[in-house]
Amino acid sequence: MNNLVRFDVLIVYNESLAVSATGGQNKSKTPFPKGSKNESYNIVYGYFLETCQRFNLKAAFTTSADIIGAGTCRSFWQIKNNKWFKVDAPGYSAQIFDKFSPTRKGIRTRRQLLFSSPEIRPFNDPDLYNLFFDKQKTYERLFKDAIPTISLLDNSLKSINNACKTLGKLRRDHPASKDFGTEIVMKDRFGAGGRHVYKFKSGESDRMLAAINRNTRVSYIIQPFTKFDQGFTYHNNPASTDIRLVYLMGEIVQSYIRVAKPGEFRCNEHQGGLLTYLTLGEIPKALVAKSNKIAKELDKKCSLFTLDFIISNNGNAYLLEGNTGPGLDWNMALKENETEAKKLIDMVVRELTVRAGVPKYLN
């Protein structure tokens, strides 16, 4: 490709959220369409690219739909003077900051193509990505610290009933069985953001099947509902709260909680949860110790990843899930969250600069 533009890093985002820069594909003037629920991501990734420029790092933004070869995209977005613009030309980088999951066959194929050469390096460790992408694999690897988890083998009442029976035995045999109620949480095995997550009473197999049949492309796991609305409280607020610890280069670099809205057990911001940054000293020491033990066991010091926990009402900490693609966005109404999110982006770009071999950055 004679007109191939080379970069130090390519940000590759999920095509279901961001739009292609290829000419004629769309009329959007930004990678995240104005008026969409993800419009604020234009500010987030605009800041990411501007930070790359400040660090003397040549970078561009593209989508999973634009992958045409190893480390190569057919078009890309860039930003200048706070304005996005499209470049309808192929781009290439040996270093990829990937922000998309292979949830469908087409995206899986393009992801394989993107990393089909050993010269192309993902920002995060591929083995850790695969482990955290699959909640069943996460449980099987880290079952001593996680909530009991069983996969549904197919979309049938027989599969649901067999899985519930197996889960019931795991719950009863668990050394801290009193942490769990008889209700069942069913969630997308490969999902994120609290989407496709449901709670059912024991014996509601018909309702579980109905939820599955509303979207048959989703694979599900089930877990016993863990009572955690009083396990960890912030400012004496009894509400379902999860705790996220962010790791980069083997160290905890940030910590925050997400508090569910009243009547909700899902803590994700996408489900109305409120994110609040805390110092590491405000997080229970036993939880931090457990998290560091897991991180040491994983031994992936060159990755950005998060470990999410809940604390049961009996005071026991459980790993909810891990994530190699934590959101870099922030609540635009909260200045502190913007400041902290930008700090994380700065840390990521510093590491990208080191890996790209850029000797210095611009202040």
TAVEN-V864713 format. One record per residue. N is the residue number from 1. PHI is phi in radians with two decimals (999 if undefined). OMEGA is omega as a letter, one per 20 degrees, with the letter a starting at -180 (* if undefined). NEAR is the number of other C-alpha atoms within 10 Angstrom. Layout:
# TAVEN-V864713
n={N/N}
phi={PHI/PHI}
omega={OMEGA/OMEGA}
near={NEAR/NEAR}
This chain:
# TAVEN-V864713
n={1/2/3/4/5/6/7/8/9/10/11/12/13/14/15/16/17/18/19/20/21/22/23/24/25/26/27/28/29/30/31/32/33/34/35/36/37/38/39/40/41/42/43/44/45/46/47/48/49/50/51/52/53/54/55/56/57/58/59/60/61/62/63/64/65/66/67/68/69/70/71/72/73/74/75/76/77/78/79/80/81/82/83/84/85/86/87/88/89/90/91/92/93/94/95/96/97/98/99/100/101/102/103/104/105/106/107/108/109/110/111/112/113/114/115/116/117/118/119/120/121/122/123/124/125/126/127/128/129/130/131/132/133/134/135/136/137/138/139/140/141/142/143/144/145/146/147/148/149/150/151/152/153/154/155/156/157/158/159/160/161/162/163/164/165/166/167/168/169/170/171/172/173/174/175/176/177/178/179/180/181/182/183/184/185/186/187/188/189/190/191/192/193/194/195/196/197/198/199/200/201/202/203/204/205/206/207/208/209/210/211/212/213/214/215/216/217/218/219/220/221/222/223/224/225/226/227/228/229/230/231/232/233/234/235/236/237/238/239/240/241/242/243/244/245/246/247/248/249/250/251/252/253/254/255/256/257/258/259/260/261/262/263/264/265/266/267/268/269/270/271/272/273/274/275/276/277/278/279/280/281/282/283/284/285/286/287/288/289/290/291/292/293/294/295/296/297/298/299/300/301/302/303/304/305/306/307/308/309/310/311/312/313/314/315/316/317/318/319/320/321/322/323/324/325/326/327/328/329/330/331/332/333/334/335/336/337/338/339/340/341/342/343/344/345/346/347/348/349/350/351/352/353/354/355/356/357/358/359/360/361/362/363}
phi={999/-1.18/-1.72/-1.14/-1.72/-1.73/-2.21/-1.36/-2.72/-2.01/-1.56/-2.00/-1.89/-1.10/-1.17/-1.34/-1.98/-1.90/-1.86/-1.19/-1.63/-1.12/-1.00/1.47/-1.33/-2.80/-1.82/-1.12/-1.72/-2.45/-1.14/-1.94/-0.97/-1.14/1.59/-1.47/-1.21/-1.82/-0.98/-1.13/-1.12/-1.05/-1.21/-1.07/-1.41/-1.12/-1.12/-1.02/-1.17/-1.16/-1.18/-1.03/-1.06/-1.13/-1.60/1.08/-1.96/-1.43/-2.44/-2.61/-2.06/-2.49/-2.14/-1.09/-1.21/-1.69/-1.23/-2.23/-3.12/-1.08/1.15/-2.18/-2.16/-1.48/-2.80/-2.77/-1.87/-2.40/-2.34/-2.59/0.92/1.14/-2.15/-1.37/-2.55/-1.64/-2.18/-1.55/-2.59/-1.22/-2.19/-2.53/-2.65/-1.43/-2.06/-2.06/-1.75/-1.62/-2.24/-2.62/-1.98/-1.42/-1.41/-2.23/-0.99/-1.07/-1.23/-1.05/-1.11/-1.21/-1.13/-1.06/-1.14/-1.01/-1.87/-1.33/-1.96/-1.13/-1.34/-1.57/-1.98/-1.29/-1.11/-1.85/-1.07/-1.06/-1.16/-1.19/-1.00/-1.12/-1.13/-1.37/-1.13/-1.89/-1.11/-1.20/-1.11/-1.04/-1.12/-1.09/-1.38/-2.15/-1.09/-1.16/-1.97/-1.97/-1.35/-0.87/-2.41/-2.31/-1.55/-1.48/-1.34/-2.75/-1.58/-2.54/-1.08/-1.08/-1.09/-1.09/-1.13/-1.14/-1.15/-1.12/-1.14/-1.15/-1.13/-1.04/-1.16/-1.04/-1.14/-1.16/-1.49/-1.17/-1.09/-2.11/-1.06/-1.21/-1.24/-1.93/-1.58/-1.49/-1.18/-2.10/-1.73/-1.98/-2.46/-1.06/-1.04/-2.06/-1.62/-2.69/1.29/1.31/-1.45/0.99/-2.14/-2.34/-2.19/-2.27/-1.34/-1.02/1.57/-1.61/-1.06/-1.11/-1.18/-1.08/-1.11/-1.09/-1.14/-1.11/-1.24/-1.24/-2.65/-1.27/-1.40/-1.55/-1.70/-2.11/-2.10/-2.16/-2.48/-1.25/-1.18/-1.73/-1.33/-2.48/-1.32/-2.22/-1.23/-2.42/-2.11/-2.04/0.97/1.00/-1.71/-1.31/-2.71/-1.06/-2.39/-1.95/-2.16/-2.01/-1.98/-1.78/-1.93/-2.53/0.99/1.44/-2.13/-1.27/-1.88/-2.68/-2.57/-2.70/-2.02/-2.23/-1.84/-1.21/-1.22/-0.93/1.41/-2.06/-1.76/-1.45/-1.69/-1.01/-1.03/-1.12/-1.88/1.67/-1.21/-1.80/-1.60/-2.33/-1.33/-2.20/-1.30/-1.09/-1.18/-1.54/-1.64/-0.90/-1.05/-1.12/-1.19/-1.06/-1.11/-1.09/-1.09/-1.15/-1.13/-1.12/-1.06/-1.16/-1.13/-1.19/0.95/-2.13/-1.27/-1.72/-2.05/-1.63/-2.70/-2.19/-2.10/-1.87/-2.28/-2.20/-2.03/-1.17/-1.12/-1.63/1.58/-1.70/-1.61/-2.25/-1.29/-1.41/-2.99/-1.96/-2.67/-1.69/-2.24/-1.10/-1.10/-1.76/-1.46/-2.60/-1.24/-1.12/-1.54/-2.01/-1.09/-1.07/-1.14/-1.10/-1.06/-1.22/-1.11/-1.16/-1.07/-1.16/-1.05/-1.02/-1.14/-1.11/-1.16/-1.01/-1.19/-1.04/-1.11/-1.09/-1.18/-1.38/1.34/-1.28/-1.24/-2.73/-2.21/-1.58/-1.53}
omega={a/a/a/r/a/a/r/r/r/r/a/a/a/a/r/a/a/a/a/r/a/a/r/a/a/r/a/r/r/a/r/a/r/a/r/a/r/a/a/r/r/r/a/a/r/r/r/a/r/r/r/r/a/r/r/a/a/a/r/a/r/a/r/r/a/r/a/a/r/r/a/r/a/r/a/r/r/a/r/a/r/r/r/r/a/r/a/r/a/r/a/r/r/a/a/r/a/r/r/a/a/a/r/a/a/a/r/a/a/r/r/r/a/a/a/r/r/r/a/a/r/r/a/a/a/a/r/r/a/r/a/r/a/a/r/r/r/r/a/r/a/a/a/a/a/r/r/a/r/r/r/a/r/a/r/r/r/r/a/a/r/r/r/r/r/r/r/r/r/a/a/a/a/a/r/a/a/r/a/r/r/r/a/r/r/a/r/a/a/a/a/r/a/r/a/r/a/r/a/r/r/r/a/a/a/r/r/r/r/r/r/a/r/r/a/r/a/r/a/r/r/r/r/r/r/r/a/a/r/a/r/r/r/a/r/r/r/a/r/a/r/a/a/r/a/a/r/a/r/a/r/a/r/r/r/r/r/a/a/r/a/r/a/r/r/a/a/r/r/r/r/r/r/a/r/r/r/r/a/r/r/r/r/a/a/r/r/r/r/a/a/r/r/a/r/r/r/r/r/a/a/a/r/r/r/r/a/a/r/r/a/r/r/r/r/a/r/r/r/a/r/a/r/r/a/r/r/a/a/r/a/a/a/a/a/r/r/a/a/r/r/r/r/r/r/a/r/a/r/r/r/r/r/a/r/r/r/a/a/r/a/r/*}
near={7/5/8/14/17/17/17/21/28/27/23/25/22/17/18/10/16/22/25/27/27/20/12/8/9/11/11/14/15/22/28/20/19/13/8/9/10/14/16/18/20/21/14/20/21/23/17/23/25/20/22/25/17/14/20/17/24/19/26/26/26/29/27/27/22/22/24/16/17/20/26/24/27/21/26/28/24/21/21/11/7/12/11/14/16/20/16/16/16/20/26/25/23/21/22/24/18/20/16/19/20/16/13/10/9/11/18/15/12/19/22/14/16/23/19/13/13/8/12/17/19/19/20/20/16/12/11/19/18/15/19/21/23/17/24/22/15/20/21/14/13/16/15/12/17/18/25/22/23/23/21/19/14/13/17/15/13/13/16/22/16/14/19/22/12/13/20/18/11/18/23/12/10/15/9/12/13/14/20/21/14/15/17/23/18/25/23/20/21/17/18/18/14/16/13/17/19/16/18/16/14/13/13/14/18/13/12/21/15/11/15/21/13/9/10/11/10/17/19/23/21/25/24/26/21/22/19/24/21/18/19/24/17/14/5/8/12/15/22/26/29/28/26/26/23/21/22/20/14/18/14/18/16/19/22/20/25/21/28/22/18/11/8/14/24/23/23/21/17/12/15/15/21/16/22/15/17/15/10/15/9/11/17/13/11/12/20/17/11/16/23/18/12/15/19/12/10/14/12/18/16/15/21/24/25/23/22/19/24/26/25/22/17/13/15/15/24/22/25/18/22/23/20/24/19/16/12/16/18/21/14/12/8/11/11/14/18/16/11/16/20/19/15/16/20/17/14/20/21/19/18/21/21/11/14/17/11/15/9/12/14/10/7}
